[in-house]
């Protein structure tokens, strides 16, 4: 009897496979368009409105999607005291309640749960995390040096820039350079000085293939916590290594974690640097899957976006999701009408200091 009851399901799955119809994964936040898909079908599969799907992906019409395009499936709306949590393998409603220090009834009511059964990838509304006393000082730095501190491009055209931090390395950076070369895309690499010795050939390849290189400090410390003299040492140690390879002195600096003190910035501006942070964080350094990287970027991208990714990581850090996401990211941005340009095309600055 058990085999007979499974037969119809097996036949249905076989027919779907033969017909080439794609089955979306429950709880997916990123969906790759398959041949024959329509925007209406995708919206229905994921339980969202067609209008919301189109708006979330900057699509002008329902008919303008192509195979391999990545679509971001919008999150459910949340209240001010709610965050979203993605159910992981082994999660139970009771364990999630303990993790977020709330009650089972709170979770049931906020998520309109008819049972306590969960599936991997399911979204759950959970209590919002408490806010820290951290003060973001970048707006003040931008006001003090309006033409020297940037979070996003100044263009209104549909252009974005790809930037990669923490390289060079010999594992992920060459793979990223391969993809960029195959796609004909130029990027900016913010180099961490401690990673350069022994990998000078990677930096040489960046320059030879038309990419920009810039300064990301030497040892990746939080520069906001250092004195201006200590900041200068961090920057100049990397500068010396880059200049020895390229014969040029960089004019662009991205401080680790995007953090900088007012005093440190004053000294760097006096030394000829502009500070370039980002407006779109890929979160690739902590992603478990390329879908997470794509979701983070595509949900935020707009004209003038400076996209933060990484071409190297810490000890044991796996950036495979970032590498795997890159080609699909480029294809999707292009299909949305974006031009991927060098960072200096978005900003009124030069990549290298005069005379360098």
Residue frames as qw, qx, qy, qz and C-alpha x, y, z in Angstrom:
[[0.000, 0.884, 0.467, 0.000, 0.00, 0.00, 0.00],
 [0.317, -0.769, 0.084, 0.548, 2.83, 2.37, 0.80],
 [0.376, -0.133, 0.585, 0.706, 4.42, 1.91, -2.63],
 [0.183, 0.607, 0.684, 0.361, 1.05, 2.46, -4.38],
 [0.130, -0.914, -0.315, 0.219, 0.47, 5.69, -2.47],
 [0.333, -0.638, 0.283, 0.634, 3.84, 7.02, -3.59],
 [0.534, 0.243, 0.642, 0.493, 3.35, 6.14, -7.25],
 [0.236, 0.878, 0.381, 0.166, 1.27, 9.21, -8.24],
 [0.259, -0.915, 0.142, 0.276, 3.81, 11.53, -6.65],
 [0.559, -0.306, 0.572, 0.516, 6.67, 9.83, -8.48],
 [0.466, 0.512, 0.605, 0.394, 4.80, 10.12, -11.79],
 [0.048, 0.976, 0.210, -0.014, 4.09, 13.81, -11.20],
 [0.382, -0.768, 0.335, 0.389, 7.73, 14.55, -10.39],
 [0.582, -0.006, 0.642, 0.498, 8.86, 12.61, -13.46],
 [0.352, 0.746, 0.496, 0.270, 6.50, 14.58, -15.70],
 [0.127, -0.978, -0.001, 0.168, 7.70, 17.84, -14.21],
 [0.518, -0.517, 0.489, 0.474, 11.32, 16.85, -14.81],
 [0.536, 0.280, 0.647, 0.464, 10.65, 15.83, -18.41],
 [0.206, 0.873, 0.400, 0.189, 8.75, 19.05, -19.10],
 [0.479, 0.292, -0.129, 0.818, 11.57, 21.13, -17.70],
 [0.330, -0.809, -0.197, -0.444, 9.37, 22.83, -15.11],
 [0.317, 0.327, -0.599, 0.659, 11.33, 24.21, -12.15],
 [0.587, -0.637, -0.498, -0.050, 10.19, 23.65, -8.58],
 [0.021, 0.747, -0.306, 0.590, 11.12, 26.49, -6.25],
 [0.499, -0.058, -0.736, 0.455, 12.65, 25.61, -2.91],
 [0.411, -0.795, -0.431, -0.115, 10.45, 26.44, 0.07],
 [0.499, -0.797, -0.070, 0.332, 11.68, 29.47, 1.95],
 [0.652, 0.160, 0.207, 0.712, 14.14, 30.51, -0.77],
 [0.062, -0.824, -0.135, 0.547, 15.07, 34.19, -0.74],
 [0.096, 0.583, -0.520, -0.617, 16.83, 34.01, -4.08],
 [0.781, 0.320, 0.528, -0.095, 15.43, 32.31, -7.17],
 [0.165, -0.368, 0.618, 0.674, 17.19, 31.69, -10.48],
 [0.658, 0.445, 0.030, -0.607, 14.93, 32.05, -13.49],
 [0.505, -0.052, 0.833, 0.222, 14.55, 28.81, -15.47],
 [0.115, 0.022, -0.635, -0.764, 13.52, 28.45, -19.13],
 [0.306, -0.436, -0.763, -0.367, 9.75, 28.80, -19.39],
 [0.252, -0.464, -0.594, 0.607, 9.32, 30.63, -16.09],
 [0.001, -0.719, -0.300, -0.627, 7.04, 33.65, -15.86],
 [0.030, 0.307, -0.440, 0.843, 7.11, 36.33, -13.19],
 [0.675, -0.303, -0.047, -0.671, 3.52, 35.46, -12.31],
 [0.892, -0.086, -0.443, -0.006, 4.44, 31.82, -11.66],
 [0.509, 0.200, -0.534, 0.645, 7.44, 32.75, -9.55],
 [0.249, -0.349, 0.267, -0.863, 5.39, 35.17, -7.45],
 [0.818, -0.246, -0.171, -0.491, 2.70, 32.54, -6.92],
 [0.810, 0.057, -0.542, 0.219, 5.23, 29.85, -5.98],
 [0.413, 0.111, -0.506, 0.749, 6.72, 32.05, -3.28],
 [0.268, -0.682, -0.652, 0.196, 3.48, 33.48, -1.91],
 [0.172, -0.452, -0.066, 0.873, 4.17, 37.12, -2.81],
 [0.465, 0.767, 0.308, -0.318, 2.26, 39.54, -5.01],
 [0.701, 0.449, 0.273, 0.482, 3.39, 40.08, -8.58],
 [0.090, 0.940, 0.012, 0.328, 3.65, 43.82, -7.93],
 [0.563, -0.772, 0.294, 0.029, 5.89, 43.27, -4.92],
 [0.847, -0.047, 0.377, 0.372, 8.11, 40.85, -6.85],
 [0.528, 0.679, 0.203, 0.468, 8.53, 43.31, -9.73],
 [0.131, -0.953, 0.093, -0.257, 9.24, 46.25, -7.43],
 [0.721, -0.608, 0.307, 0.126, 11.75, 44.30, -5.34],
 [0.751, -0.028, 0.456, 0.477, 13.73, 43.40, -8.46],
 [0.015, 0.614, -0.194, -0.765, 13.46, 46.73, -10.29],
 [0.311, 0.206, 0.823, 0.429, 11.60, 45.05, -13.15],
 [0.221, 0.160, -0.132, -0.953, 9.68, 47.35, -15.46],
 [0.748, 0.060, -0.203, -0.629, 7.30, 44.63, -16.57],
 [0.822, -0.218, 0.479, -0.216, 6.42, 41.02, -15.80],
 [0.906, 0.417, 0.065, 0.012, 7.69, 39.82, -19.16],
 [0.374, 0.807, -0.408, 0.207, 11.23, 41.10, -18.82],
 [0.635, -0.550, 0.541, -0.045, 13.05, 38.17, -17.23],
 [0.635, 0.527, -0.547, -0.144, 15.62, 35.82, -18.76],
 [0.954, -0.172, -0.229, 0.090, 16.98, 32.38, -17.83],
 [0.699, 0.013, -0.329, 0.634, 19.77, 32.47, -15.20],
 [0.078, -0.618, 0.086, -0.777, 18.61, 35.86, -13.97],
 [0.327, -0.185, -0.762, 0.527, 18.59, 36.05, -10.19],
 [0.329, -0.637, -0.298, -0.630, 15.39, 37.27, -8.55],
 [0.062, 0.132, -0.670, 0.728, 15.20, 38.46, -4.97],
 [0.409, -0.529, -0.704, -0.239, 12.12, 37.16, -3.17],
 [0.120, -0.597, 0.204, -0.766, 11.02, 39.94, -0.80],
 [0.176, -0.047, -0.831, 0.525, 10.86, 39.34, 2.94],
 [0.260, -0.697, -0.657, -0.120, 7.53, 39.41, 4.73],
 [0.053, -0.734, 0.073, -0.673, 6.77, 42.81, 6.32],
 [0.572, -0.258, -0.623, 0.468, 7.85, 43.19, 9.96],
 [0.298, -0.919, -0.216, -0.140, 6.96, 45.52, 12.81],
 [0.094, 0.846, -0.385, 0.356, 9.46, 47.73, 14.61],
 [0.533, -0.551, 0.584, -0.266, 9.96, 45.14, 17.35],
 [0.940, 0.113, 0.318, -0.048, 10.48, 42.23, 14.93],
 [0.022, 0.601, -0.692, -0.400, 13.41, 40.76, 13.01],
 [0.898, 0.249, -0.184, -0.313, 13.40, 37.89, 10.54],
 [0.416, -0.482, 0.771, 0.012, 15.10, 34.58, 11.26],
 [0.686, 0.327, -0.531, -0.375, 15.71, 31.78, 8.74],
 [0.885, -0.301, 0.282, -0.215, 15.06, 28.31, 10.15],
 [0.193, 0.611, -0.764, -0.074, 18.18, 26.14, 10.12],
 [0.728, 0.017, -0.679, -0.093, 18.62, 22.36, 10.19],
 [0.472, -0.130, -0.736, 0.467, 17.82, 21.02, 13.64],
 [0.159, -0.165, 0.221, -0.948, 15.80, 24.06, 14.72],
 [0.206, -0.522, -0.828, -0.010, 12.62, 23.57, 16.72],
 [0.154, -0.784, -0.235, -0.553, 10.16, 26.24, 17.72],
 [0.690, -0.701, -0.147, 0.104, 11.09, 25.71, 21.37],
 [0.717, -0.178, 0.070, 0.670, 14.84, 26.14, 20.69],
 [0.251, 0.514, 0.235, 0.786, 14.19, 29.30, 18.66],
 [0.407, -0.828, -0.242, -0.302, 12.09, 30.71, 21.51],
 [0.747, -0.551, -0.039, 0.369, 14.98, 30.06, 23.89],
 [0.616, 0.152, 0.172, 0.753, 17.54, 31.54, 21.50],
 [0.069, 0.510, 0.190, 0.836, 15.63, 34.82, 21.20],
 [0.109, -0.135, -0.652, 0.738, 14.43, 34.81, 24.81],
 [0.473, -0.049, -0.112, -0.872, 10.76, 34.85, 23.97],
 [0.585, 0.032, 0.697, -0.413, 7.73, 32.60, 24.48],
 [0.257, 0.164, 0.886, 0.350, 6.23, 29.99, 22.22],
 [0.214, 0.747, 0.597, -0.197, 2.96, 31.94, 22.19],
 [0.021, 0.776, -0.158, -0.611, 4.76, 35.06, 20.95],
 [0.118, -0.291, 0.773, 0.551, 6.22, 33.12, 18.02],
 [0.230, 0.390, 0.885, 0.111, 2.93, 31.40, 17.24],
 [0.171, 0.817, 0.428, -0.345, 0.92, 34.62, 17.24],
 [0.007, 0.744, -0.277, -0.609, 3.39, 36.79, 15.34],
 [0.008, -0.304, 0.808, 0.505, 3.89, 34.13, 12.66],
 [0.739, 0.136, -0.008, -0.660, 0.25, 32.93, 12.51],
 [0.163, 0.282, -0.943, -0.064, 1.44, 29.36, 13.02],
 [0.805, -0.160, -0.180, -0.543, -1.22, 26.66, 12.91],
 [0.961, -0.218, -0.128, 0.115, 1.30, 24.12, 14.25],
 [0.412, -0.808, 0.363, 0.213, 4.83, 24.03, 15.67],
 [0.842, 0.164, 0.378, 0.349, 6.20, 22.21, 12.61],
 [0.025, 0.855, -0.262, -0.448, 9.01, 24.05, 10.81],
 [0.878, 0.364, 0.183, 0.254, 10.94, 23.54, 7.59],
 [0.574, -0.318, 0.193, 0.729, 14.50, 24.51, 6.71],
 [0.233, 0.205, 0.384, 0.870, 14.61, 27.92, 5.06],
 [0.176, -0.768, -0.591, -0.171, 11.30, 29.08, 6.56],
 [0.088, 0.466, -0.175, 0.863, 11.11, 32.70, 7.66],
 [0.451, -0.615, -0.622, 0.177, 10.09, 33.36, 11.24],
 [0.067, -0.797, 0.066, -0.597, 9.44, 36.69, 12.88],
 [0.685, -0.290, -0.489, 0.455, 11.47, 36.91, 16.10],
 [0.279, -0.912, -0.177, 0.245, 11.97, 39.70, 18.67],
 [0.445, 0.814, -0.161, 0.338, 14.21, 42.47, 17.35],
 [0.723, -0.086, -0.340, 0.595, 17.69, 42.56, 18.86],
 [0.299, -0.868, -0.199, 0.343, 18.49, 45.34, 21.29],
 [0.464, 0.815, -0.034, 0.345, 20.24, 48.36, 19.84],
 [0.710, -0.192, -0.215, 0.643, 23.79, 49.20, 20.95],
 [0.165, -0.895, -0.122, 0.397, 25.12, 52.60, 22.00],
 [0.582, -0.007, 0.409, 0.703, 27.42, 52.72, 18.96],
 [0.203, 0.833, 0.113, -0.503, 27.51, 56.12, 17.23],
 [0.704, 0.395, 0.395, 0.439, 28.03, 56.16, 13.48],
 [0.220, -0.729, 0.030, 0.647, 30.31, 59.09, 12.70],
 [0.486, 0.182, 0.577, 0.630, 30.52, 58.85, 8.90],
 [0.149, 0.856, 0.431, 0.245, 27.92, 61.61, 8.25],
 [0.314, -0.908, 0.050, 0.271, 30.03, 63.97, 10.39],
 [0.553, -0.320, 0.493, 0.591, 33.18, 63.00, 8.49],
 [0.403, 0.497, 0.595, 0.486, 31.40, 63.60, 5.18],
 [0.030, -0.961, -0.272, -0.036, 30.27, 67.03, 6.36],
 [0.436, -0.762, 0.241, 0.413, 33.82, 67.94, 7.35],
 [0.186, -0.393, 0.681, 0.589, 35.37, 66.65, 4.11],
 [0.682, 0.438, 0.322, -0.489, 32.48, 66.61, 1.60],
 [0.684, 0.627, -0.301, -0.221, 34.66, 65.79, -1.41],
 [0.171, 0.551, -0.804, 0.144, 36.91, 63.30, 0.33],
 [0.305, -0.032, 0.887, -0.344, 34.54, 60.80, 1.98],
 [0.548, 0.121, -0.446, -0.697, 32.16, 58.66, -0.08],
 [0.550, -0.001, 0.765, -0.334, 29.58, 55.99, 0.58],
 [0.627, 0.485, 0.609, 0.043, 28.04, 55.87, -2.89],
 [0.435, 0.192, 0.421, 0.772, 28.52, 57.29, -6.35],
 [0.074, 0.481, 0.169, -0.857, 27.54, 60.79, -7.34],
 [0.138, 0.035, -0.666, -0.733, 26.03, 59.73, -10.67],
 [0.613, 0.182, 0.373, -0.672, 22.31, 59.45, -11.33],
 [0.608, 0.348, -0.583, -0.411, 22.92, 57.04, -14.22],
 [0.954, -0.197, 0.084, -0.207, 22.28, 53.31, -13.75],
 [0.563, 0.531, -0.570, 0.275, 25.89, 52.56, -12.94],
 [0.789, -0.599, 0.109, -0.081, 27.38, 50.53, -10.10],
 [0.303, 0.684, -0.644, 0.161, 30.92, 49.64, -9.05],
 [0.942, -0.228, -0.244, 0.034, 32.25, 46.33, -7.75],
 [0.023, 0.761, -0.546, 0.350, 34.90, 46.56, -5.03],
 [0.911, -0.126, -0.385, 0.071, 36.80, 43.74, -3.33],
 [0.308, -0.829, 0.373, -0.280, 38.53, 43.97, 0.06],
 [0.745, -0.512, 0.420, -0.073, 41.34, 42.09, 1.85],
 [0.919, 0.327, 0.037, 0.215, 43.26, 40.67, -1.11],
 [0.671, 0.323, -0.550, -0.378, 45.47, 39.53, -2.53],
 [0.691, -0.293, 0.650, -0.119, 45.46, 35.81, -1.94],
 [0.099, 0.347, -0.818, -0.448, 46.22, 32.87, -4.22],
 [0.199, 0.253, 0.943, -0.085, 42.90, 31.04, -3.82],
 [0.253, 0.719, 0.604, -0.234, 39.91, 33.35, -4.26],
 [0.057, 0.751, -0.133, -0.644, 41.44, 36.46, -5.88],
 [0.065, -0.257, 0.759, 0.594, 42.62, 34.62, -9.03],
 [0.170, 0.429, 0.882, 0.092, 39.18, 33.00, -9.41],
 [0.124, 0.810, 0.364, -0.442, 37.53, 36.42, -9.14],
 [0.007, -0.618, 0.413, 0.669, 39.96, 37.87, -11.66],
 [0.188, 0.048, 0.895, 0.403, 39.17, 34.99, -14.03],
 [0.174, 0.651, 0.735, -0.077, 35.42, 35.71, -13.88],
 [0.050, 0.825, 0.078, -0.557, 35.86, 39.46, -14.23],
 [0.112, -0.430, 0.629, 0.638, 38.10, 38.88, -17.24],
 [0.190, 0.258, 0.904, 0.284, 35.65, 36.51, -18.89],
 [0.096, 0.774, 0.611, -0.136, 32.80, 38.98, -18.36],
 [0.370, 0.499, 0.166, 0.766, 34.82, 42.06, -19.36],
 [0.380, -0.875, -0.241, -0.179, 34.16, 43.84, -16.04],
 [0.406, 0.430, -0.418, 0.690, 36.60, 46.11, -14.22],
 [0.625, -0.690, -0.363, -0.011, 36.68, 46.34, -10.43],
 [0.017, 0.778, -0.414, 0.473, 38.60, 47.99, -7.58],
 [0.830, -0.187, -0.480, 0.213, 40.67, 45.92, -5.16],
 [0.290, -0.842, 0.272, -0.365, 41.36, 47.39, -1.71],
 [0.759, 0.244, -0.559, 0.230, 44.56, 45.61, -0.67],
 [0.699, -0.708, 0.082, -0.059, 45.53, 44.49, 2.82],
 [0.193, 0.819, -0.538, 0.051, 49.27, 45.04, 3.15],
 [0.511, -0.433, 0.731, -0.134, 50.04, 41.96, 5.22],
 [0.838, 0.266, 0.466, -0.095, 48.69, 39.79, 2.38],
 [0.505, 0.819, -0.200, -0.184, 50.93, 41.27, -0.33],
 [0.098, -0.647, 0.749, 0.104, 54.40, 39.73, 0.32],
 [0.350, -0.078, 0.928, 0.097, 54.71, 36.56, -1.74],
 [0.413, 0.583, 0.699, -0.015, 51.62, 37.46, -3.76],
 [0.024, -0.575, 0.172, 0.799, 52.98, 40.42, -5.69],
 [0.079, 0.013, 0.793, 0.603, 52.17, 38.63, -8.94],
 [0.051, 0.625, 0.778, -0.031, 48.46, 38.79, -8.11],
 [0.022, -0.792, -0.169, 0.586, 48.65, 42.57, -7.70],
 [0.109, -0.368, 0.566, 0.730, 50.56, 42.80, -10.97],
 [0.104, 0.315, 0.878, 0.346, 47.81, 40.81, -12.66],
 [0.047, 0.757, 0.549, -0.351, 45.16, 43.19, -11.28],
 [0.011, -0.711, 0.158, 0.686, 46.90, 46.17, -12.84],
 [0.133, -0.187, 0.768, 0.597, 47.68, 44.36, -16.11],
 [0.063, 0.426, 0.873, 0.227, 44.01, 43.41, -16.55],
 [0.037, -0.484, -0.292, -0.824, 42.78, 46.98, -16.07],
 [0.515, -0.690, -0.508, 0.010, 41.55, 46.94, -12.48],
 [0.044, -0.798, 0.247, -0.549, 42.20, 49.61, -9.88],
 [0.680, -0.213, -0.583, 0.391, 44.13, 48.90, -6.68],
 [0.225, -0.769, 0.061, -0.596, 43.70, 50.87, -3.47],
 [0.181, 0.336, -0.725, 0.573, 44.74, 50.88, 0.20],
 [0.717, -0.474, -0.379, -0.344, 42.98, 48.84, 2.92],
 [0.471, -0.758, 0.396, -0.217, 45.61, 49.34, 5.67],
 [0.274, 0.502, -0.819, 0.043, 48.31, 46.84, 6.60],
 [0.097, 0.057, -0.953, 0.282, 46.98, 44.66, 9.43],
 [0.387, -0.440, -0.641, -0.496, 43.22, 45.35, 9.24],
 [0.218, -0.296, -0.645, 0.670, 42.83, 47.06, 12.60],
 [0.016, -0.856, -0.515, -0.043, 39.92, 49.34, 13.50],
 [0.432, 0.327, -0.028, 0.840, 41.52, 52.67, 12.54],
 [0.307, -0.767, -0.194, -0.528, 38.95, 54.63, 14.54],
 [0.774, -0.624, -0.090, 0.064, 40.60, 53.28, 17.67],
 [0.764, -0.009, 0.014, 0.644, 44.14, 54.25, 16.61],
 [0.176, -0.759, 0.002, 0.627, 46.01, 57.54, 16.86],
 [0.531, 0.815, -0.082, -0.217, 46.73, 59.53, 13.67],
 [0.016, -0.687, 0.715, 0.127, 50.37, 58.39, 13.88],
 [0.508, -0.071, 0.857, -0.055, 49.35, 54.73, 14.15],
 [0.664, 0.611, 0.366, -0.229, 46.93, 55.15, 11.25],
 [0.322, 0.839, -0.371, -0.236, 49.69, 56.67, 9.13],
 [0.240, -0.459, 0.852, 0.082, 51.94, 53.70, 9.82],
 [0.628, 0.245, 0.724, -0.149, 49.18, 51.25, 8.83],
 [0.587, 0.764, 0.168, -0.209, 48.53, 53.09, 5.56],
 [0.183, 0.839, -0.476, -0.189, 52.11, 53.83, 4.61],
 [0.451, -0.318, 0.830, 0.082, 53.31, 50.25, 5.11],
 [0.652, 0.438, 0.620, -0.010, 50.75, 49.09, 2.55],
 [0.375, 0.898, -0.027, -0.228, 51.45, 52.07, 0.32],
 [0.132, -0.702, 0.654, 0.249, 55.14, 51.20, 0.13],
 [0.530, -0.015, 0.841, 0.106, 54.37, 47.62, -0.92],
 [0.563, 0.676, 0.467, -0.089, 51.89, 48.68, -3.59],
 [0.214, 0.921, -0.204, -0.253, 54.12, 51.42, -4.97],
 [0.330, -0.508, 0.749, 0.266, 57.04, 49.00, -5.25],
 [0.537, 0.232, 0.800, 0.133, 54.92, 46.72, -7.45],
 [0.397, 0.757, 0.513, 0.070, 52.99, 49.26, -9.51],
 [0.419, 0.112, 0.108, 0.895, 55.19, 52.36, -9.44],
 [0.195, -0.569, -0.291, -0.744, 52.11, 54.36, -8.45],
 [0.030, -0.028, -0.660, 0.750, 50.85, 55.82, -5.18],
 [0.124, -0.548, -0.804, -0.194, 47.22, 55.11, -4.44],
 [0.111, -0.254, 0.086, -0.957, 44.77, 57.92, -3.68],
 [0.693, -0.339, -0.287, -0.568, 41.89, 55.76, -2.42],
 [0.064, 0.217, -0.852, 0.472, 41.61, 54.30, 1.07],
 [0.700, -0.398, -0.372, -0.461, 38.97, 52.06, 2.59],
 [0.184, -0.483, 0.691, -0.505, 39.45, 51.70, 6.34],
 [0.281, -0.096, -0.954, 0.030, 38.75, 48.24, 7.80],
 [0.076, -0.528, -0.785, 0.314, 35.14, 47.94, 8.99],
 [0.105, 0.732, 0.387, 0.551, 34.53, 51.37, 7.41],
 [0.490, -0.809, -0.259, 0.195, 35.68, 53.02, 10.65],
 [0.508, 0.376, -0.080, 0.771, 37.74, 56.22, 10.90],
 [0.320, -0.665, -0.379, 0.559, 38.31, 58.97, 13.46],
 [0.225, 0.963, 0.148, -0.011, 38.02, 62.66, 12.65],
 [0.284, -0.818, 0.421, 0.270, 41.67, 63.24, 13.54],
 [0.614, -0.114, 0.699, 0.348, 42.82, 60.27, 11.47],
 [0.522, 0.674, 0.488, 0.187, 40.82, 61.43, 8.46],
 [0.034, 0.982, -0.077, -0.171, 42.30, 64.92, 8.69],
 [0.385, -0.611, 0.600, 0.345, 45.81, 63.50, 8.47],
 [0.596, 0.171, 0.729, 0.289, 44.94, 61.18, 5.59],
 [0.389, 0.860, 0.328, 0.032, 43.27, 63.92, 3.55],
 [0.108, -0.918, 0.296, 0.242, 46.35, 66.06, 4.09],
 [0.456, -0.377, 0.735, 0.330, 48.42, 63.16, 2.71],
 [0.271, 0.320, -0.568, -0.708, 46.34, 63.05, -0.47],
 [0.006, -0.145, -0.988, -0.059, 43.82, 60.27, 0.24],
 [0.568, -0.164, -0.134, -0.796, 40.08, 60.01, -0.27],
 [0.289, -0.066, 0.888, -0.352, 38.08, 57.62, 1.88],
 [0.567, 0.057, -0.497, -0.654, 35.72, 55.29, 0.01],
 [0.432, -0.060, 0.806, -0.399, 33.36, 53.05, 1.96],
 [0.061, -0.147, -0.894, -0.418, 30.29, 51.37, 0.42],
 [0.505, -0.040, 0.091, -0.858, 26.53, 51.60, 0.09],
 [0.908, 0.014, -0.206, -0.364, 25.82, 47.91, -0.57],
 [0.275, -0.518, 0.792, -0.169, 27.29, 45.24, 1.71],
 [0.667, 0.155, -0.644, -0.341, 27.30, 41.74, 0.18],
 [0.715, -0.448, 0.396, -0.362, 27.90, 40.09, 3.55],
 [0.830, 0.344, -0.429, -0.093, 29.94, 37.50, 1.63],
 [0.171, 0.500, -0.749, 0.400, 32.44, 36.99, 4.44],
 [0.359, -0.100, 0.761, -0.531, 29.73, 35.33, 6.55],
 [0.740, 0.221, -0.153, -0.616, 27.55, 33.80, 3.83],
 [0.610, -0.159, 0.775, -0.054, 26.93, 30.07, 3.72],
 [0.569, 0.420, 0.672, 0.219, 25.58, 30.10, 0.17],
 [0.240, 0.086, 0.357, 0.899, 25.83, 32.26, -2.93],
 [0.141, -0.689, -0.621, -0.347, 22.09, 32.97, -2.62],
 [0.406, -0.757, -0.316, 0.404, 22.77, 35.00, 0.52],
 [0.367, -0.292, 0.231, 0.852, 25.35, 37.11, -1.32],
 [0.065, 0.338, 0.608, 0.715, 22.99, 37.72, -4.24],
 [0.261, -0.759, -0.593, -0.059, 20.09, 38.59, -1.98],
 [0.414, -0.649, -0.173, 0.614, 22.14, 41.10, 0.01],
 [0.254, -0.195, 0.349, 0.880, 23.35, 42.88, -3.12],
 [0.007, -0.353, -0.677, -0.645, 20.30, 42.81, -5.38],
 [0.250, -0.743, -0.617, 0.072, 17.93, 43.95, -2.65],
 [0.310, -0.750, -0.115, 0.573, 19.98, 47.13, -2.18],
 [0.462, 0.008, 0.431, 0.775, 21.42, 47.94, -5.60],
 [0.259, 0.886, 0.352, -0.156, 20.52, 51.26, -7.19],
 [0.520, 0.756, -0.023, 0.397, 22.14, 53.92, -9.36],
 [0.041, 0.813, -0.391, 0.429, 25.53, 54.86, -7.95],
 [0.879, -0.460, 0.081, -0.101, 25.88, 51.83, -5.66],
 [0.206, 0.634, -0.728, 0.158, 29.35, 50.94, -4.43],
 [0.939, -0.169, -0.191, -0.232, 29.21, 47.19, -3.80],
 [0.231, -0.662, 0.685, -0.200, 31.42, 45.66, -1.10],
 [0.981, 0.033, -0.174, -0.079, 32.71, 42.12, -1.65],
 [0.488, -0.697, 0.519, 0.088, 35.87, 40.29, -0.58],
 [0.741, 0.522, -0.414, -0.082, 38.62, 38.61, -2.59],
 [0.487, 0.225, -0.748, 0.390, 40.40, 37.11, 0.42],
 [0.657, -0.637, -0.194, -0.355, 39.45, 36.15, 3.96],
 [0.368, -0.685, 0.561, -0.284, 40.84, 35.29, 7.34],
 [0.023, 0.308, -0.951, 0.022, 42.32, 31.96, 8.36],
 [0.163, 0.212, 0.955, -0.127, 39.85, 29.20, 7.51],
 [0.395, 0.511, 0.265, -0.715, 37.33, 31.61, 6.01],
 [0.430, 0.244, 0.794, 0.354, 35.48, 30.26, 2.96],
 [0.226, 0.517, -0.032, -0.825, 34.64, 32.81, 0.27],
 [0.199, 0.128, 0.885, 0.401, 33.35, 30.20, -2.18],
 [0.205, 0.714, 0.646, -0.176, 29.81, 31.70, -1.98],
 [0.049, 0.801, -0.069, -0.592, 31.18, 35.06, -3.13],
 [0.111, -0.334, 0.739, 0.575, 33.02, 33.50, -6.08],
 [0.193, 0.317, 0.911, 0.179, 29.99, 31.42, -7.06],
 [0.163, 0.772, 0.498, -0.359, 27.68, 34.44, -6.91],
 [0.160, -0.541, 0.227, 0.794, 29.80, 36.75, -9.04],
 [0.084, 0.047, 0.728, 0.678, 28.87, 35.64, -12.57],
 [0.069, -0.623, -0.768, -0.129, 25.13, 35.51, -11.81],
 [0.171, -0.731, -0.274, 0.601, 25.38, 38.89, -10.11],
 [0.117, -0.353, 0.401, 0.837, 26.92, 40.46, -13.19],
 [0.003, 0.279, 0.818, 0.503, 24.34, 38.86, -15.52],
 [0.129, -0.711, -0.680, 0.124, 21.45, 40.03, -13.36],
 [0.163, -0.662, -0.080, 0.728, 22.77, 43.58, -12.97],
 [0.079, -0.137, 0.581, 0.798, 23.19, 43.84, -16.71],
 [0.064, -0.439, -0.826, -0.347, 19.67, 42.58, -17.35],
 [0.168, -0.768, -0.511, 0.347, 18.36, 45.19, -14.91],
 [0.328, 0.883, 0.162, 0.293, 19.99, 47.85, -17.05],
 [0.452, -0.844, 0.189, 0.217, 23.02, 48.55, -14.89],
 [0.630, 0.646, -0.335, 0.271, 26.45, 49.33, -16.27],
 [0.804, -0.523, -0.016, 0.280, 29.29, 48.02, -14.09],
 [0.394, 0.838, -0.144, 0.349, 32.01, 50.64, -14.14],
 [0.578, 0.114, -0.460, 0.664, 35.34, 51.40, -12.44],
 [0.352, -0.652, -0.508, 0.439, 34.99, 53.16, -9.11],
 [0.227, -0.340, 0.067, 0.910, 36.42, 56.37, -10.50],
 [0.066, -0.313, -0.607, -0.728, 33.55, 56.57, -12.98],
 [0.367, -0.692, -0.618, -0.072, 31.13, 56.91, -10.07],
 [0.462, -0.760, -0.193, 0.415, 33.19, 59.40, -8.05],
 [0.328, 0.925, -0.067, 0.181, 34.86, 62.74, -8.90],
 [0.501, -0.732, 0.449, 0.107, 38.28, 61.45, -7.83],
 [0.555, 0.574, -0.597, -0.077, 41.41, 59.83, -9.24],
 [0.960, -0.205, -0.190, -0.002, 42.61, 56.36, -8.28],
 [0.794, -0.069, -0.115, 0.593, 46.25, 57.40, -8.00],
 [0.240, -0.858, -0.062, 0.450, 48.03, 60.45, -6.70],
 [0.504, 0.857, -0.102, 0.043, 49.62, 62.80, -9.20],
 [0.082, 0.769, -0.625, 0.105, 53.23, 62.00, -9.84],
 [0.491, -0.290, 0.801, -0.182, 52.60, 58.40, -8.72]]
